[in-house]
């Protein structure tokens, strides 16, 4: 795909290539149709990948009951943490190889969905390890996936890659392949009812950043911008409502749709410096991803304002902000108000960062692949200065 300059997405005279998305089912109660989705993929066995805490919500039990009621043989793998490690992916792949040929059902938040994609890919490549992620993009394919997100934020159900933590190297690795892009995505907002306010805030803020950074990305196109603008509008309106009342089904449904559209946007455009810093913060401190993004969102937008003026105008308009004194300033203030409403902003000190850690964090953020999409490319010194400003 052509490398487009920041600003209004351009199409004339530029070649664009967009891969069709998988099948998506959206609506309250659609989880009950899971057996039909498994059958559509031509399998009678299911390997469920989920995180360690989801069973307590009753969702894992619901899925097991639905599968058992349809006579579908299944196994549940629950060895996935909040920031999945390469070791967890390797263990999951070994378990899947032992279970055998099946549909992989990715159930949970972004961590579970990312892990499931990596596990599926590794299972299809005997002898491969998650630490080999950089060499697996051209490997043999993985097993087919059905994605069932239980949070509204990551957009992990829209693409064929995931992020894992290489604990030994203290870095994030990107593991993926076109074959592990979910064939079917099940968006049932009932699964997000009652989600704790803190998780709602963190995952929803992640979706908002996906939309904003997709608009400002150097790889933005008319396709990604269309998804991103609608995502920002939906998330900006409904995230505070879902945060205030976790049982508001309308808010949950609209937020889930917005997060899904944001996932489609980022898949096409890539992200930027907010995520580059966020990945570094999470790797160094274990901070939840969305909380790490919130720590620097407005500051990165201010840093990028001149280079991303048109993208931030689109952001401000989507958030129904009034330009005072300018569109970029309006977008930043609107985002600041959302962060206040969901009570997510933290200083680096509160996140456990020591001042002496800042140079290493800055270097890691600049080296992260997503930072290359930023409308204004930063130096490590500039990122360090920005981090000091939020300490």
C-alpha positions as CSV (number, residue, x, y, z in Angstrom):
1,X,0.0,0.0,0.0
2,X,1.3,3.5,-0.8
3,X,2.7,5.6,2.0
4,X,0.4,8.5,2.3
5,X,1.4,11.8,3.9
6,X,-0.6,12.9,7.0
7,X,-3.7,15.0,6.6
8,X,-6.8,14.5,4.6
9,X,-6.8,10.9,3.1
10,X,-5.9,10.9,-0.5
11,X,-7.1,8.5,-3.2
12,X,-6.6,10.1,-6.7
13,X,-3.6,8.6,-8.5
14,X,-2.8,6.3,-5.6
15,X,-3.1,2.5,-5.7
16,X,-5.0,1.1,-2.7
17,X,-5.4,-2.6,-1.7
18,X,-7.9,-3.6,0.9
19,X,-8.3,-7.2,2.1
20,X,-11.9,-8.2,2.7
21,X,-12.9,-8.6,6.3
22,X,-14.2,-11.9,7.7
23,X,-17.8,-12.6,8.5
24,X,-19.2,-10.5,11.4
25,X,-22.3,-11.3,13.5
26,X,-23.5,-8.4,15.7
27,X,-26.3,-8.1,18.2
28,X,-27.5,-9.0,21.7
29,X,-27.8,-12.8,22.2
30,X,-25.9,-13.7,19.0
31,X,-23.5,-16.0,21.1
32,X,-26.3,-18.6,21.1
33,X,-25.7,-19.2,17.4
34,X,-22.1,-20.3,18.0
35,X,-22.6,-24.0,16.9
36,X,-23.8,-22.8,13.5
37,X,-20.6,-20.7,13.1
38,X,-18.4,-23.6,14.0
39,X,-20.3,-25.8,11.5
40,X,-19.8,-23.1,8.8
41,X,-16.0,-23.6,9.1
42,X,-16.4,-27.3,8.6
43,X,-15.2,-28.5,12.0
44,X,-16.8,-30.5,14.8
45,X,-14.2,-29.7,17.4
46,X,-13.3,-26.5,19.2
47,X,-10.3,-25.4,21.2
48,X,-11.2,-22.4,23.4
49,X,-8.5,-20.0,24.3
50,X,-9.4,-17.6,27.1
51,X,-7.8,-15.8,30.0
52,X,-7.5,-17.0,33.6
53,X,-10.1,-14.7,35.1
54,X,-13.0,-15.0,32.6
55,X,-14.5,-18.1,34.1
56,X,-15.5,-16.2,37.2
57,X,-17.9,-14.1,35.1
58,X,-19.9,-17.1,33.9
59,X,-19.1,-16.5,30.2
60,X,-16.8,-19.5,29.8
61,X,-19.5,-21.7,31.3
62,X,-22.0,-20.3,28.9
63,X,-19.8,-21.1,25.9
64,X,-19.2,-24.6,27.2
65,X,-22.9,-25.2,27.7
66,X,-23.7,-24.0,24.2
67,X,-21.0,-26.2,22.6
68,X,-21.9,-29.3,24.7
69,X,-25.6,-28.8,23.9
70,X,-24.8,-29.0,20.2
71,X,-22.6,-32.1,20.7
72,X,-19.4,-30.3,19.8
73,X,-16.2,-31.8,21.3
74,X,-14.2,-29.0,22.9
75,X,-11.4,-28.2,25.3
76,X,-10.8,-25.0,27.2
77,X,-7.3,-23.5,27.6
78,X,-7.2,-20.8,30.3
79,X,-3.5,-20.1,30.6
80,X,-3.5,-16.5,29.3
81,X,-2.5,-13.5,31.4
82,X,-3.3,-9.8,31.1
83,X,-0.2,-9.2,28.9
84,X,0.4,-12.6,27.3
85,X,4.1,-13.7,27.2
86,X,5.8,-15.7,24.5
87,X,6.1,-18.5,27.0
88,X,2.3,-18.6,27.4
89,X,1.9,-18.8,23.6
90,X,4.3,-21.7,23.5
91,X,2.4,-23.6,26.2
92,X,-0.9,-22.9,24.4
93,X,0.4,-24.1,21.1
94,X,1.6,-27.4,22.7
95,X,-1.8,-27.9,24.2
96,X,-3.5,-27.2,20.9
97,X,-1.2,-29.6,19.1
98,X,-2.2,-32.3,21.7
99,X,-5.9,-31.6,21.2
100,X,-5.6,-31.8,17.4
101,X,-7.3,-30.4,14.4
102,X,-10.1,-27.9,15.4
103,X,-11.5,-24.5,15.3
104,X,-9.8,-22.1,17.7
105,X,-12.3,-20.0,19.6
106,X,-10.7,-16.8,20.9
107,X,-12.8,-15.8,23.9
108,X,-12.1,-12.7,26.0
109,X,-10.4,-9.3,25.8
110,X,-7.5,-8.3,23.6
111,X,-5.0,-10.4,25.5
112,X,-6.9,-13.6,25.0
113,X,-7.6,-12.8,21.3
114,X,-4.0,-12.0,20.6
115,X,-2.8,-15.1,22.4
116,X,-5.3,-17.3,20.4
117,X,-3.9,-16.0,17.1
118,X,-0.4,-16.7,18.2
119,X,-1.3,-20.1,19.5
120,X,-3.1,-21.0,16.3
121,X,-0.2,-20.0,14.2
122,X,2.4,-21.8,16.3
123,X,0.3,-25.0,16.3
124,X,0.3,-24.9,12.5
125,X,4.1,-24.6,12.5
126,X,5.5,-27.5,14.6
127,X,8.9,-26.6,16.0
128,X,8.3,-22.9,15.9
129,X,8.4,-20.8,19.0
130,X,6.8,-17.5,19.8
131,X,10.2,-15.9,20.1
132,X,10.5,-16.6,16.3
133,X,7.6,-14.1,15.7
134,X,9.6,-12.0,13.2
135,X,10.1,-15.1,11.0
136,X,6.6,-16.4,11.1
137,X,4.8,-13.8,8.9
138,X,5.7,-16.0,5.9
139,X,5.3,-19.4,7.6
140,X,2.6,-22.0,7.1
141,X,-0.9,-21.1,8.1
142,X,-2.6,-21.7,11.5
143,X,-5.9,-23.2,12.4
144,X,-9.1,-21.2,11.6
145,X,-10.4,-18.8,14.3
146,X,-13.7,-17.6,15.6
147,X,-13.3,-14.5,17.7
148,X,-15.7,-13.7,20.6
149,X,-14.6,-10.4,22.3
150,X,-15.9,-9.8,25.8
151,X,-14.6,-6.2,26.0
152,X,-15.1,-3.2,23.7
153,X,-11.7,-1.7,22.9
154,X,-8.9,-3.6,21.4
155,X,-10.3,-4.4,18.0
156,X,-8.2,-7.6,18.0
157,X,-11.0,-9.5,16.3
158,X,-10.4,-7.5,13.1
159,X,-6.9,-8.6,12.2
160,X,-4.4,-11.5,12.0
161,X,-1.7,-10.2,14.3
162,X,-1.2,-10.0,18.1
163,X,1.2,-8.5,20.6
164,X,3.1,-10.7,23.1
165,X,5.7,-9.9,25.6
166,X,9.2,-11.4,25.3
167,X,10.0,-11.3,29.0
168,X,13.7,-12.1,28.5
169,X,14.2,-9.4,26.0
170,X,11.8,-7.0,27.8
171,X,10.1,-6.0,24.5
172,X,6.9,-6.5,22.8
173,X,6.8,-8.8,19.7
174,X,4.3,-8.8,16.9
175,X,3.2,-12.3,15.9
176,X,0.8,-12.9,13.1
177,X,-0.2,-14.3,9.7
178,X,-3.1,-13.7,7.3
179,X,-4.4,-17.2,8.1
180,X,-5.2,-16.4,11.7
181,X,-7.3,-13.4,11.0
182,X,-10.7,-14.5,12.5
183,X,-12.9,-16.1,9.9
184,X,-16.0,-15.2,12.0
185,X,-16.4,-12.5,14.6
186,X,-19.2,-12.7,17.2
187,X,-20.0,-9.3,18.6
188,X,-22.5,-9.9,21.4
189,X,-22.8,-6.7,23.6
190,X,-24.5,-8.8,26.3
191,X,-21.1,-10.3,27.1
192,X,-19.9,-6.8,28.2
193,X,-22.8,-6.1,30.6
194,X,-21.5,-5.5,34.1
195,X,-17.9,-5.2,33.0
196,X,-16.0,-3.4,35.8
197,X,-15.8,0.4,35.3
198,X,-12.0,0.4,35.3
199,X,-11.8,-2.2,32.5
200,X,-14.5,-0.4,30.6
201,X,-12.5,2.8,30.8
202,X,-9.2,1.2,29.8
203,X,-10.5,-0.8,26.8
204,X,-12.7,2.0,25.6
205,X,-9.9,4.5,25.8
206,X,-7.8,2.1,23.7
207,X,-10.5,2.1,21.0
208,X,-10.7,5.9,21.0
209,X,-6.9,6.1,20.5
210,X,-7.2,3.6,17.7
211,X,-9.6,5.9,15.9
212,X,-7.5,9.1,16.5
213,X,-4.2,7.5,15.6
214,X,-5.7,5.9,12.5
215,X,-6.9,9.3,11.3
216,X,-3.5,10.8,11.8
217,X,-1.4,7.9,10.6
218,X,1.0,8.3,7.6
219,X,-0.8,5.3,6.1
220,X,-4.3,6.7,6.4
221,X,-6.5,6.1,3.4
222,X,-10.2,7.0,2.6
223,X,-11.1,3.4,3.8
224,X,-9.3,3.6,7.1
225,X,-10.5,7.2,7.7
226,X,-14.1,6.2,7.2
227,X,-13.9,3.5,9.8
228,X,-11.9,5.7,12.1
229,X,-14.2,8.8,12.0
230,X,-17.3,6.7,12.8
231,X,-15.4,4.9,15.5
232,X,-14.3,8.1,17.2
233,X,-17.9,9.4,17.1
234,X,-19.4,6.2,18.6
235,X,-16.7,5.7,21.3
236,X,-16.6,9.4,22.2
237,X,-20.4,9.4,22.8
238,X,-21.0,6.1,24.4
239,X,-17.8,5.3,26.5
240,X,-18.7,7.7,29.3
241,X,-22.3,6.3,29.4
242,X,-21.0,2.7,29.6
243,X,-18.6,3.8,32.3
244,X,-21.3,5.4,34.4
245,X,-23.7,2.5,34.0
246,X,-22.3,-0.9,33.2
247,X,-25.8,-2.4,32.7
248,X,-26.8,0.1,29.9
249,X,-27.2,-2.3,27.0
250,X,-27.5,0.5,24.4
251,X,-24.3,2.1,25.5
252,X,-22.5,-1.3,25.6
253,X,-23.8,-2.2,22.1
254,X,-22.8,1.2,20.5
255,X,-19.4,1.1,22.2
256,X,-18.7,-2.4,21.0
257,X,-19.6,-1.4,17.5
258,X,-17.3,1.6,17.7
259,X,-14.4,-0.4,19.0
260,X,-14.9,-2.9,16.2
261,X,-14.8,-0.2,13.5
262,X,-11.7,1.3,15.2
263,X,-10.1,-2.2,14.8
264,X,-10.8,-2.2,11.1
265,X,-9.3,1.3,10.9
266,X,-6.0,0.4,12.6
267,X,-5.7,-2.8,10.6
268,X,-5.5,-0.6,7.5
269,X,-3.6,2.4,8.7
270,X,-1.5,1.3,11.6
271,X,-1.2,3.3,14.8
272,X,1.4,5.8,16.2
273,X,3.4,7.3,19.0
274,X,0.7,7.0,21.7
275,X,0.8,3.2,21.2
276,X,4.6,3.2,20.9
277,X,4.9,4.8,24.3
278,X,2.0,2.7,25.7
279,X,3.8,-0.5,24.6
280,X,7.0,0.6,26.3
281,X,5.1,1.5,29.5
282,X,3.3,-1.8,29.7
283,X,6.5,-3.8,29.1
284,X,8.4,-1.9,31.8
285,X,5.7,-1.5,34.5
286,X,2.9,-4.0,33.7
287,X,0.5,-1.1,33.4
288,X,-2.8,-2.0,31.7
289,X,-2.6,-1.0,28.1
290,X,-5.4,1.5,28.0
291,X,-4.2,3.2,31.2
292,X,-0.7,3.5,29.7
293,X,-2.2,5.2,26.6
294,X,-4.2,7.6,28.6
295,X,-1.1,8.8,30.4
296,X,0.3,10.4,27.3
297,X,-2.7,10.8,24.8
298,X,-3.3,14.5,25.0
299,X,0.4,15.3,25.2
300,X,1.2,13.3,22.1
301,X,-1.7,15.0,20.3
302,X,-0.2,18.4,21.2
303,X,3.2,17.3,20.0
304,X,1.7,16.1,16.7
305,X,-0.8,19.0,16.2
306,X,0.8,20.8,13.4
307,X,1.5,17.7,11.3
308,X,-2.0,16.2,12.0
309,X,-4.1,19.3,11.8
310,X,-6.7,17.9,9.3
311,X,-6.9,14.6,11.2
312,X,-7.5,16.4,14.4
313,X,-10.2,18.5,12.8
314,X,-12.0,15.3,11.8
315,X,-11.5,14.1,15.4
316,X,-13.0,17.3,16.8
317,X,-16.0,17.2,14.5
318,X,-16.6,13.5,15.4
319,X,-16.6,14.5,19.0
320,X,-18.9,17.5,18.4
321,X,-16.3,19.9,19.7
322,X,-16.3,23.6,19.0
323,X,-13.0,25.0,17.5
324,X,-11.7,27.3,20.2
325,X,-9.3,28.6,19.3
326,X,-8.5,25.9,16.7
327,X,-9.6,22.4,15.7
328,X,-6.5,20.6,17.0
329,X,-7.0,22.4,20.4
330,X,-10.6,21.5,20.4
331,X,-9.9,17.8,19.7
332,X,-7.3,17.7,22.5
333,X,-9.7,19.3,25.0
334,X,-12.5,17.0,24.0
335,X,-10.3,14.0,24.6
336,X,-9.2,15.5,27.9
337,X,-12.9,15.7,29.0
338,X,-13.5,12.1,28.1
339,X,-10.5,11.0,30.1
340,X,-11.8,13.0,33.1
341,X,-15.3,11.5,32.7
342,X,-13.9,8.0,32.9
343,X,-11.2,8.8,35.5
344,X,-8.3,7.2,33.7
345,X,-5.5,9.7,33.6
346,X,-2.5,8.9,35.7
347,X,1.0,10.4,36.0
348,X,4.0,8.2,35.2
349,X,4.9,8.4,38.9
350,X,1.6,6.8,39.7
351,X,2.3,4.1,37.2
352,X,5.5,3.1,39.0
353,X,8.0,4.8,36.6
354,X,11.2,6.1,38.1
355,X,12.8,9.2,36.5
356,X,15.9,7.2,35.6
357,X,13.7,4.8,33.6
358,X,12.6,7.6,31.2
359,X,15.5,7.4,28.7
360,X,15.0,3.7,28.2
361,X,11.2,4.1,27.8
362,X,11.8,6.8,25.2
363,X,14.3,4.7,23.3
364,X,11.9,1.7,23.3
365,X,9.0,3.9,22.1
366,X,10.9,5.3,19.2
367,X,12.1,1.8,18.2
368,X,8.5,0.4,18.3
369,X,7.2,-0.3,14.8
370,X,4.0,1.6,15.3
371,X,5.8,4.9,16.0
372,X,6.9,5.0,12.3
373,X,3.3,5.7,11.4
374,X,3.2,8.9,13.5
375,X,2.5,12.2,11.6
376,X,5.5,13.8,13.3
377,X,8.4,11.4,13.8
378,X,10.0,12.0,17.2
379,X,13.5,11.6,18.4
380,X,14.2,9.8,21.7
381,X,15.1,13.1,23.3
382,X,11.7,14.6,22.3
383,X,9.9,11.5,23.7
384,X,11.9,11.8,26.9
385,X,10.9,15.4,27.2
386,X,7.3,14.5,26.7
387,X,7.5,11.8,29.4
388,X,9.1,14.2,31.8
389,X,6.1,16.5,31.3
390,X,3.7,13.8,32.5
391,X,5.8,12.6,35.4
